[in-house]
Amino acid sequence: MKSLNIVIACTLFLLISINSINGQSSTLADEYILQADNFKKNQERDSAIMYYEKAAAGFQKTGNIEKLIYSYNQIGIILTRQDKYEKAKTYLEKALSTGLSSLDSNHLEVASTYINLGVVYAAEENYDQSLICHNKALSIRLLQLGENHAEIATNYGNIGNVYFRKMEFDNAIDAHVKAMKIREKVFGETSAEIIESYANLGKAYREKKNYDTALVYFEKALKNKISQRGQGHKDLIKFYNNISEVYYLMGNKEQGDFYKAKADEISMSPK
């Protein structure tokens, strides 16, 4: 009986010790991820990668799969921005395989990984593979979030951007219209969030040489941007230039010059 009590006591001590170590590891990993997020925010990318790797090691020990995948995803995002596509894919594929083997295949972290892979493939001009990834992410998010959600709009916007780069402008327009309609419902027609949809539609219609429709969307984008930022803000320059370019393409030099002058005026302003 005495020996049995000793065994039980040793087992309890071991379990408490393991839990204590895991708790410390988890706390330290959380601290690393906060530091990494801060470095990323401040554009200190190499430091961010180092701390995300430390966090990933900690989360792997404690079995926190969601945060492990998040860490891998963040490293992949940073490496993509550094144009280190192969290294980025290494981390993102680790994130994906971990997610698919340890989480539900329809988990939102898995969707995030597909999106990040889609961005890398688009940067490599592998547009078909990019679309596969973005559409997988869209399917998961539709299942988890429903049709009228801001992240679904972002997904459609991503897909539209890939089609635009493929020069499949009708498909790009279809995707951006879906994004726009969701943003109208979620945020409203005069929101800051919908400006991106208007600008993307303007660009797609411009490439189709449908200049009247391009102008409609570029002017909507400009109007919303003015309401968000006010007259004379530097962010307005690209919107005035977009409208100017379309007027020049239409052969309307007078209006082209008018909007170009507005862009130049802001550009030369000391503000």
Kinemage of the C-alpha trace (Angstrom):
@kinemage 1
@onewidth
@group {chain A} dominant
@subgroup {mainchain}
@vectorlist {calphas} color= white
{ca met a 1} P 0.000 0.000 0.000
{ca lys a 2} L 2.846 2.333 0.910
{ca ser a 3} L 4.633 1.667 -2.408
{ca leu a 4} L 1.369 2.326 -4.289
{ca asn a 5} L 1.019 5.704 -2.572
{ca ile a 6} L 4.593 6.555 -3.542
{ca val a 7} L 3.867 5.700 -7.204
{ca ile a 8} L 0.710 7.835 -7.170
{ca ala a 9} L 2.541 10.736 -5.555
{ca cys a 10} L 5.367 10.539 -8.128
{ca thr a 11} L 2.860 10.409 -10.980
{ca leu a 12} L 1.001 13.461 -9.646
{ca phe a 13} L 4.291 15.329 -9.200
{ca leu a 14} L 5.273 14.486 -12.795
{ca leu a 15} L 1.909 15.641 -14.176
{ca ile a 16} L 2.048 18.890 -12.198
{ca ser a 17} L 5.617 19.471 -13.410
{ca ile a 18} L 4.647 18.842 -17.050
{ca asn a 19} L 1.627 21.129 -16.797
{ca ser a 20} L 3.760 23.793 -15.157
{ca ile a 21} L 6.362 23.557 -17.928
{ca asn a 22} L 3.651 23.628 -20.613
{ca gly a 23} L 2.042 26.620 -18.932
{ca gln a 24} L 5.338 28.466 -18.852
{ca ser a 25} L 6.049 27.535 -22.494
{ca ser a 26} L 2.616 28.720 -23.556
{ca thr a 27} L 2.998 32.018 -21.697
{ca leu a 28} L 6.452 32.569 -23.199
{ca ala a 29} L 5.197 31.703 -26.688
{ca asp a 30} L 2.363 34.211 -26.285
{ca glu a 31} L 4.899 36.848 -25.276
{ca tyr a 32} L 7.005 36.003 -28.339
{ca ile a 33} L 4.007 36.372 -30.625
{ca leu a 34} L 3.144 39.772 -29.172
{ca gln a 35} L 6.719 40.902 -29.770
{ca ala a 36} L 6.636 39.473 -33.293
{ca asp a 37} L 3.370 41.251 -34.104
{ca asn a 38} L 4.882 44.504 -32.883
{ca phe a 39} L 8.028 44.045 -34.979
{ca lys a 40} L 5.881 43.272 -38.029
{ca lys a 41} L 3.765 46.380 -37.445
{ca asn a 42} L 6.938 48.481 -37.308
{ca gln a 43} L 8.344 46.926 -40.497
{ca glu a 44} L 11.169 45.204 -38.600
{ca arg a 45} L 10.683 42.062 -40.612
{ca asp a 46} L 13.748 39.998 -39.736
{ca ser a 47} L 13.113 40.477 -36.020
{ca ala a 48} L 9.455 39.597 -36.529
{ca ile a 49} L 10.380 36.347 -38.282
{ca met a 50} L 12.788 35.417 -35.482
{ca tyr a 51} L 10.119 35.877 -32.799
{ca tyr a 52} L 7.397 34.125 -34.814
{ca glu a 53} L 9.771 31.161 -35.092
{ca lys a 54} L 10.333 31.206 -31.322
{ca ala a 55} L 6.569 31.392 -30.794
{ca ala a 56} L 5.994 28.515 -33.222
{ca ala a 57} L 8.468 26.332 -31.330
{ca gly a 58} L 6.656 27.099 -28.085
{ca phe a 59} L 3.200 26.421 -29.497
{ca gln a 60} L 4.409 23.175 -31.052
{ca lys a 61} L 5.546 21.981 -27.601
{ca thr a 62} L 2.246 22.901 -25.944
{ca gly a 63} L 0.100 21.643 -28.819
{ca asn a 64} L -1.579 24.984 -29.500
{ca ile a 65} L -2.255 24.249 -33.155
{ca glu a 66} L -4.162 27.411 -34.049
{ca lys a 67} L -1.410 29.693 -32.781
{ca leu a 68} L 1.243 27.471 -34.370
{ca ile a 69} L -0.470 27.866 -37.747
{ca tyr a 70} L -0.875 31.606 -37.161
{ca ser a 71} L 2.880 31.890 -36.523
{ca tyr a 72} L 3.740 29.995 -39.711
{ca asn a 73} L 1.258 32.121 -41.663
{ca gln a 74} L 2.789 35.356 -40.419
{ca ile a 75} L 6.281 34.215 -41.399
{ca gly a 76} L 4.951 33.304 -44.841
{ca ile a 77} L 3.345 36.740 -45.237
{ca ile a 78} L 6.556 38.557 -44.313
{ca leu a 79} L 8.694 36.413 -46.632
{ca thr a 80} L 6.235 37.051 -49.466
{ca arg a 81} L 6.611 40.797 -48.935
{ca gln a 82} L 10.380 40.296 -49.124
{ca asp a 83} L 9.901 38.492 -52.482
{ca lys a 84} L 11.243 35.270 -50.936
{ca tyr a 85} L 8.508 33.156 -52.449
{ca glu a 86} L 9.989 29.675 -52.101
{ca lys a 87} L 10.774 30.190 -48.412
{ca ala a 88} L 7.313 31.683 -47.919
{ca lys a 89} L 5.703 28.616 -49.471
{ca thr a 90} L 7.745 26.338 -47.185
{ca tyr a 91} L 6.189 27.930 -44.089
{ca leu a 92} L 2.724 28.210 -45.588
{ca glu a 93} L 2.729 24.582 -46.683
{ca lys a 94} L 3.760 23.623 -43.123
{ca ala a 95} L 0.829 25.696 -41.870
{ca leu a 96} L -1.525 24.015 -44.334
{ca ser a 97} L -0.399 20.445 -43.615
{ca thr a 98} L -0.598 21.103 -39.860
{ca gly a 99} L -4.071 22.564 -40.212
{ca leu a 100} L -5.410 19.795 -42.413
{ca ser a 101} L -3.992 17.042 -40.176
{ca ser a 102} L -4.793 18.582 -36.779
{ca leu a 103} L -7.821 20.838 -37.307
{ca asp a 104} L -11.062 20.621 -39.248
{ca ser a 105} L -10.338 21.043 -42.970
{ca asn a 106} L -12.946 23.839 -42.893
{ca his a 107} L -11.233 25.753 -40.095
{ca leu a 108} L -10.779 29.497 -40.629
{ca glu a 109} L -7.006 29.265 -40.006
{ca val a 110} L -6.844 26.828 -42.920
{ca ala a 111} L -8.718 29.386 -45.034
{ca ser a 112} L -6.180 32.053 -44.054
{ca thr a 113} L -3.358 29.763 -45.141
{ca tyr a 114} L -4.994 29.175 -48.532
{ca ile a 115} L -5.295 32.943 -48.995
{ca asn a 116} L -1.634 33.487 -48.161
{ca leu a 117} L -0.629 30.757 -50.606
{ca gly a 118} L -2.870 32.369 -53.212
{ca val a 119} L -0.995 35.647 -52.775
{ca val a 120} L 2.382 33.923 -53.222
{ca tyr a 121} L 1.281 32.090 -56.357
{ca ala a 122} L -0.098 35.319 -57.828
{ca ala a 123} L 3.223 37.049 -57.116
{ca glu a 124} L 4.929 34.212 -59.017
{ca glu a 125} L 2.415 34.730 -61.859
{ca asn a 126} L 1.061 31.222 -61.304
{ca tyr a 127} L -2.472 32.545 -61.562
{ca asp a 128} L -4.319 29.246 -61.970
{ca gln a 129} L -2.823 27.861 -58.763
{ca ser a 130} L -3.540 31.156 -57.029
{ca leu a 131} L -7.202 30.936 -58.004
{ca ile a 132} L -7.418 27.364 -56.722
{ca cys a 133} L -6.151 28.520 -53.322
{ca his a 134} L -8.391 31.599 -53.165
{ca asn a 135} L -11.456 29.572 -54.129
{ca lys a 136} L -10.696 26.963 -51.447
{ca ala a 137} L -10.474 29.786 -48.913
{ca leu a 138} L -13.746 31.229 -50.195
{ca ser a 139} L -15.543 27.872 -49.816
{ca ile a 140} L -14.407 27.566 -46.194
{ca arg a 141} L -15.341 31.131 -45.322
{ca leu a 142} L -18.766 30.859 -46.962
{ca leu a 143} L -19.413 27.753 -44.878
{ca gln a 144} L -18.220 29.341 -41.629
{ca leu a 145} L -19.224 32.993 -42.057
{ca gly a 146} L -22.148 33.067 -44.480
{ca glu a 147} L -22.506 35.123 -47.653
{ca asn a 148} L -22.725 38.658 -46.249
{ca his a 149} L -19.480 39.037 -44.348
{ca ala a 150} L -16.597 41.474 -44.834
{ca glu a 151} L -14.083 38.641 -45.196
{ca ile a 152} L -16.129 37.103 -48.004
{ca ala a 153} L -15.937 40.448 -49.797
{ca thr a 154} L -12.158 40.397 -49.317
{ca asn a 155} L -12.046 36.917 -50.836
{ca tyr a 156} L -13.973 38.008 -53.907
{ca gly a 157} L -11.688 41.025 -54.185
{ca asn a 158} L -8.633 38.748 -54.108
{ca ile a 159} L -10.117 36.575 -56.843
{ca gly a 160} L -10.977 39.638 -58.914
{ca asn a 161} L -7.411 40.921 -58.619
{ca val a 162} L -5.984 37.613 -59.855
{ca tyr a 163} L -8.352 37.577 -62.831
{ca phe a 164} L -7.351 41.180 -63.565
{ca arg a 165} L -3.694 40.185 -63.661
{ca lys a 166} L -4.638 37.299 -65.957
{ca met a 167} L -6.306 39.922 -68.153
{ca glu a 168} L -9.628 38.071 -67.825
{ca phe a 169} L -11.498 41.295 -67.223
{ca asp a 170} L -15.057 39.936 -67.357
{ca asn a 171} L -14.232 37.437 -64.602
{ca ala a 172} L -12.510 40.200 -62.655
{ca ile a 173} L -15.601 42.388 -62.921
{ca asp a 174} L -17.869 39.546 -61.811
{ca ala a 175} L -15.770 38.960 -58.677
{ca his a 176} L -15.427 42.666 -57.837
{ca val a 177} L -19.170 43.233 -58.254
{ca lys a 178} L -19.794 40.442 -55.721
{ca ala a 179} L -17.335 42.088 -53.331
{ca met a 180} L -18.990 45.482 -53.869
{ca lys a 181} L -22.503 44.195 -53.179
{ca ile a 182} L -21.430 42.592 -49.912
{ca arg a 183} L -19.635 45.763 -48.819
{ca glu a 184} L -22.721 47.822 -49.677
{ca lys a 185} L -24.793 45.611 -47.361
{ca val a 186} L -22.240 45.425 -44.566
{ca phe a 187} L -20.750 48.935 -44.630
{ca gly a 188} L -22.965 51.089 -46.886
{ca glu a 189} L -22.441 52.770 -50.254
{ca thr a 190} L -20.515 55.713 -48.813
{ca ser a 191} L -18.135 53.672 -46.657
{ca ala a 192} L -14.358 53.685 -46.760
{ca glu a 193} L -14.349 49.908 -47.252
{ca ile a 194} L -16.243 50.026 -50.559
{ca ile a 195} L -13.750 52.393 -52.213
{ca glu a 196} L -11.500 49.456 -53.092
{ca ser a 197} L -14.330 47.767 -55.004
{ca tyr a 198} L -15.153 50.931 -56.941
{ca ala a 199} L -11.493 51.483 -57.864
{ca asn a 200} L -11.002 47.862 -58.960
{ca leu a 201} L -14.137 47.978 -61.115
{ca gly a 202} L -12.976 51.240 -62.653
{ca lys a 203} L -9.648 49.664 -63.611
{ca ala a 204} L -11.279 46.563 -65.087
{ca tyr a 205} L -13.756 48.573 -67.190
{ca arg a 206} L -10.923 50.875 -68.310
{ca glu a 207} L -8.997 47.844 -69.608
{ca lys a 208} L -12.139 46.713 -71.467
{ca lys a 209} L -12.226 50.198 -73.032
{ca asn a 210} L -15.660 50.738 -71.485
{ca tyr a 211} L -14.637 54.231 -70.456
{ca asp a 212} L -18.038 55.605 -69.459
{ca thr a 213} L -18.549 52.838 -66.899
{ca ala a 214} L -14.943 53.161 -65.728
{ca leu a 215} L -15.591 56.839 -65.026
{ca val a 216} L -18.728 56.044 -63.035
{ca tyr a 217} L -16.764 53.827 -60.655
{ca phe a 218} L -13.684 56.044 -60.439
{ca glu a 219} L -15.913 59.030 -59.618
{ca lys a 220} L -17.724 57.039 -56.930
{ca ala a 221} L -14.349 56.084 -55.457
{ca leu a 222} L -13.222 59.721 -55.541
{ca lys a 223} L -16.432 60.984 -53.937
{ca asn a 224} L -16.155 58.481 -51.100
{ca lys a 225} L -12.471 59.216 -50.593
{ca ile a 226} L -13.180 62.960 -50.350
{ca ser a 227} L -15.878 62.284 -47.750
{ca gln a 228} L -13.417 60.125 -45.778
{ca arg a 229} L -10.283 62.273 -46.098
{ca gly a 230} L -11.465 65.743 -47.064
{ca gln a 231} L -10.473 67.954 -49.996
{ca gly a 232} L -6.769 68.297 -50.688
{ca his a 233} L -5.641 65.056 -49.022
{ca lys a 234} L -2.698 63.258 -50.618
{ca asp a 235} L -4.749 60.060 -50.916
{ca leu a 236} L -6.894 61.772 -53.568
{ca ile a 237} L -4.032 62.056 -56.058
{ca lys a 238} L -4.365 58.555 -57.511
{ca phe a 239} L -8.130 58.944 -57.884
{ca tyr a 240} L -7.809 62.204 -59.814
{ca asn a 241} L -5.110 60.577 -61.956
{ca asn a 242} L -7.327 57.562 -62.675
{ca ile a 243} L -10.118 59.831 -63.922
{ca ser a 244} L -7.666 61.963 -65.885
{ca glu a 245} L -6.234 58.899 -67.613
{ca val a 246} L -9.690 57.695 -68.693
{ca tyr a 247} L -10.553 61.105 -70.169
{ca tyr a 248} L -7.285 61.098 -72.110
{ca leu a 249} L -8.087 57.611 -73.411
{ca met a 250} L -11.495 58.945 -74.516
{ca gly a 251} L -9.741 61.748 -76.393
{ca asn a 252} L -11.149 64.386 -74.018
{ca lys a 253} L -7.977 66.373 -73.356
{ca glu a 254} L -9.781 69.229 -71.648
{ca gln a 255} L -11.253 67.039 -68.896
{ca gly a 256} L -8.051 65.009 -68.730
{ca asp a 257} L -6.050 68.168 -68.088
{ca phe a 258} L -8.616 69.367 -65.540
{ca tyr a 259} L -8.299 66.275 -63.322
{ca lys a 260} L -4.558 66.028 -63.825
{ca ala a 261} L -4.229 69.622 -62.628
{ca lys a 262} L -6.177 68.713 -59.481
{ca ala a 263} L -3.798 65.813 -58.826
{ca asp a 264} L -0.752 68.023 -59.455
{ca glu a 265} L -2.116 70.746 -57.173
{ca ile a 266} L -2.398 68.338 -54.270
{ca ser a 267} L 0.951 66.773 -55.086
{ca met a 268} L 2.703 70.149 -54.872
{ca ser a 269} L 0.843 71.166 -51.733
{ca pro a 270} L 2.972 71.307 -48.555
{ca lys a 271} L 0.363 69.354 -46.580
